[in-house]
């Protein structure tokens, strides 16, 4: 949701204007297949003062297929996760391919701090 991809359009029903005002702190989690032919970057954003993240950008890179897939998720007032395509579920795992369980955690870093104004 916070990622701008130059010369490409990311279609999503999730909008910045839907976020609660506040300061969002990013953590980037990196995962890779053992053969390193594909990787997964999860950018999670937690609003300062909240107990859990409420926005997730997920970028999957498949080097073998030269394929990049972007998906965003937002925690909505009902307690459900809403994917960028509008689908909703209380369990974020419902949106993920089974093959993601084969990925190995390779590290994390602190990212951006973003302020959403009312």
C-alpha atoms as a printed R data frame, in Angstrom:
    type eleno elety resid chain resno       x       y       z
1   ATOM     1    CA   UNK     A     1   0.000   0.000   0.000
2   ATOM     2    CA   UNK     A     2   2.860   2.369   0.792
3   ATOM     3    CA   UNK     A     3   5.034   1.109  -2.069
4   ATOM     4    CA   UNK     A     4   5.153   3.164  -5.244
5   ATOM     5    CA   UNK     A     5   6.374   1.208  -8.228
6   ATOM     6    CA   UNK     A     6   7.595   3.567 -10.920
7   ATOM     7    CA   UNK     A     7   5.850   3.221 -14.294
8   ATOM     8    CA   UNK     A     8   3.499   0.538 -12.929
9   ATOM     9    CA   UNK     A     9   0.075   0.755 -11.419
10  ATOM    10    CA   UNK     A    10  -0.865  -1.275  -8.362
11  ATOM    11    CA   UNK     A    11  -4.610  -1.774  -8.207
12  ATOM    12    CA   UNK     A    12  -5.963  -2.175  -4.700
13  ATOM    13    CA   UNK     A    13  -9.209  -1.542  -2.892
14  ATOM    14    CA   UNK     A    14  -7.102  -0.625   0.164
15  ATOM    15    CA   UNK     A    15  -6.437   3.117   0.259
16  ATOM    16    CA   UNK     A    16  -4.300   5.389   2.437
17  ATOM    17    CA   UNK     A    17  -7.448   7.306   3.302
18  ATOM    18    CA   UNK     A    18  -8.843   4.163   4.996
19  ATOM    19    CA   UNK     A    19  -6.028   4.119   7.558
20  ATOM    20    CA   UNK     A    20  -6.501   5.420  11.070
21  ATOM    21    CA   UNK     A    21  -4.472   8.580  11.695
22  ATOM    22    CA   UNK     A    22  -1.159   8.092  13.448
23  ATOM    23    CA   UNK     A    23   2.472   7.193  13.011
24  ATOM    24    CA   UNK     A    24   3.136   3.824  11.348
25  ATOM    25    CA   UNK     A    25   6.448   2.053  11.915
26  ATOM    26    CA   UNK     A    26   7.652  -0.397   9.264
27  ATOM    27    CA   UNK     A    27   9.452  -3.688   9.830
28  ATOM    28    CA   UNK     A    28  10.741  -5.616   6.816
29  ATOM    29    CA   UNK     A    29  10.860  -9.412   7.077
30  ATOM    30    CA   UNK     A    30  12.852 -11.348   4.479
31  ATOM    31    CA   UNK     A    31  12.369 -14.986   3.494
32  ATOM    32    CA   UNK     A    32  13.938 -17.137   0.791
33  ATOM    33    CA   UNK     A    33  13.604 -20.606  -0.658
34  ATOM    34    CA   UNK     A    34  16.526 -22.855   0.220
35  ATOM    35    CA   UNK     A    35  17.638 -22.860  -3.427
36  ATOM    36    CA   UNK     A    36  17.421 -19.018  -3.404
37  ATOM    37    CA   UNK     A    37  15.423 -19.041  -6.664
38  ATOM    38    CA   UNK     A    38  12.614 -17.097  -5.075
39  ATOM    39    CA   UNK     A    39  12.256 -14.721  -2.180
40  ATOM    40    CA   UNK     A    40   9.573 -13.008  -0.185
41  ATOM    41    CA   UNK     A    41   9.664  -9.541   1.349
42  ATOM    42    CA   UNK     A    42   6.990  -8.692   3.893
43  ATOM    43    CA   UNK     A    43   6.694  -5.050   4.879
44  ATOM    44    CA   UNK     A    44   4.504  -4.786   7.950
45  ATOM    45    CA   UNK     A    45   3.369  -1.476   9.373
46  ATOM    46    CA   UNK     A    46   2.255  -1.065  12.966
47  ATOM    47    CA   UNK     A    47   0.596   2.102  14.176
48  ATOM    48    CA   UNK     A    48   2.435   3.547  17.166
49  ATOM    49    CA   UNK     A    49   0.576   2.438  20.299
50  ATOM    50    CA   UNK     A    50  -1.107  -0.582  18.663
51  ATOM    51    CA   UNK     A    51  -0.264  -4.150  19.695
52  ATOM    52    CA   UNK     A    52  -0.089  -5.609  16.179
53  ATOM    53    CA   UNK     A    53   0.499  -4.528  12.605
54  ATOM    54    CA   UNK     A    54  -2.461  -3.296  10.589
55  ATOM    55    CA   UNK     A    55  -0.970  -2.962   7.104
56  ATOM    56    CA   UNK     A    56   1.125  -5.486   5.160
57  ATOM    57    CA   UNK     A    57   2.782  -5.189   1.767
58  ATOM    58    CA   UNK     A    58   3.994  -8.512   0.392
59  ATOM    59    CA   UNK     A    59   6.369  -8.798  -2.544
60  ATOM    60    CA   UNK     A    60   7.157 -12.243  -3.981
61  ATOM    61    CA   UNK     A    61  10.068 -12.506  -6.424
62  ATOM    62    CA   UNK     A    62  10.459 -15.664  -8.502
63  ATOM    63    CA   UNK     A    63  13.852 -15.464 -10.233
64  ATOM    64    CA   UNK     A    64  13.277 -18.607 -12.309
65  ATOM    65    CA   UNK     A    65  10.081 -17.263 -13.880
66  ATOM    66    CA   UNK     A    66  11.217 -13.614 -13.838
67  ATOM    67    CA   UNK     A    67   7.988 -12.891 -12.011
68  ATOM    68    CA   UNK     A    68   7.161 -10.337  -9.306
69  ATOM    69    CA   UNK     A    69   3.843 -10.450  -7.447
70  ATOM    70    CA   UNK     A    70   2.704  -7.660  -5.150
71  ATOM    71    CA   UNK     A    71  -0.189  -7.910  -2.717
72  ATOM    72    CA   UNK     A    72  -1.291  -5.654   0.099
73  ATOM    73    CA   UNK     A    73  -3.445  -6.342   3.134
74  ATOM    74    CA   UNK     A    74  -5.210  -4.064   5.595
75  ATOM    75    CA   UNK     A    75  -6.771  -4.916   8.934
76  ATOM    76    CA   UNK     A    76 -10.288  -3.467   8.790
77  ATOM    77    CA   UNK     A    77 -12.687  -2.503  11.581
78  ATOM    78    CA   UNK     A    78 -14.414  -5.923  11.578
79  ATOM    79    CA   UNK     A    79 -11.109  -7.545  12.592
80  ATOM    80    CA   UNK     A    80 -10.720  -9.139   9.155
81  ATOM    81    CA   UNK     A    81  -7.786  -8.778   6.810
82  ATOM    82    CA   UNK     A    82  -8.761  -7.270   3.476
83  ATOM    83    CA   UNK     A    83  -6.588  -8.149   0.499
84  ATOM    84    CA   UNK     A    84  -5.979  -5.636  -2.265
85  ATOM    85    CA   UNK     A    85  -8.457  -7.529  -4.463
86  ATOM    86    CA   UNK     A    86 -11.238  -6.998  -1.882
87  ATOM    87    CA   UNK     A    87 -11.343 -10.534  -0.463
88  ATOM    88    CA   UNK     A    88 -11.586 -10.719   3.331
89  ATOM    89    CA   UNK     A    89 -10.616 -13.264   5.971
90  ATOM    90    CA   UNK     A    90  -9.963 -13.326   9.702
91  ATOM    91    CA   UNK     A    91  -6.839 -15.417   8.993
92  ATOM    92    CA   UNK     A    92  -4.129 -13.831   6.855
93  ATOM    93    CA   UNK     A    93  -2.827 -17.309   5.995
94  ATOM    94    CA   UNK     A    94  -5.971 -17.905   3.916
95  ATOM    95    CA   UNK     A    95  -4.514 -15.595   1.262
96  ATOM    96    CA   UNK     A    96  -1.095 -17.252   1.046
97  ATOM    97    CA   UNK     A    97  -0.049 -20.152  -1.185
98  ATOM    98    CA   UNK     A    98   0.805 -23.396   0.627
99  ATOM    99    CA   UNK     A    99   4.312 -23.201  -0.862
100 ATOM   100    CA   UNK     A   100   5.161 -20.261   1.431
101 ATOM   101    CA   UNK     A   101   5.701 -22.698   4.324
102 ATOM   102    CA   UNK     A   102   8.906 -23.789   2.533
103 ATOM   103    CA   UNK     A   103  10.471 -20.340   2.859
104 ATOM   104    CA   UNK     A   104  13.273 -19.761   5.350
105 ATOM   105    CA   UNK     A   105  13.455 -16.598   7.437
106 ATOM   106    CA   UNK     A   106  16.648 -14.713   6.507
107 ATOM   107    CA   UNK     A   107  16.357 -11.539   8.561
108 ATOM   108    CA   UNK     A   108  14.525  -8.354   9.369
109 ATOM   109    CA   UNK     A   109  15.218  -4.633   9.389
110 ATOM   110    CA   UNK     A   110  13.444  -1.557  10.624
111 ATOM   111    CA   UNK     A   111  12.089   0.502   7.760
112 ATOM   112    CA   UNK     A   112  10.247   3.744   7.240
113 ATOM   113    CA   UNK     A   113   8.209   5.759   9.689
114 ATOM   114    CA   UNK     A   114   5.105   7.153   8.000
115 ATOM   115    CA   UNK     A   115   2.607   9.617   9.431
116 ATOM   116    CA   UNK     A   116  -1.027   9.391   8.361
117 ATOM   117    CA   UNK     A   117  -2.884  12.623   9.034
118 ATOM   118    CA   UNK     A   118  -6.622  12.864   9.789
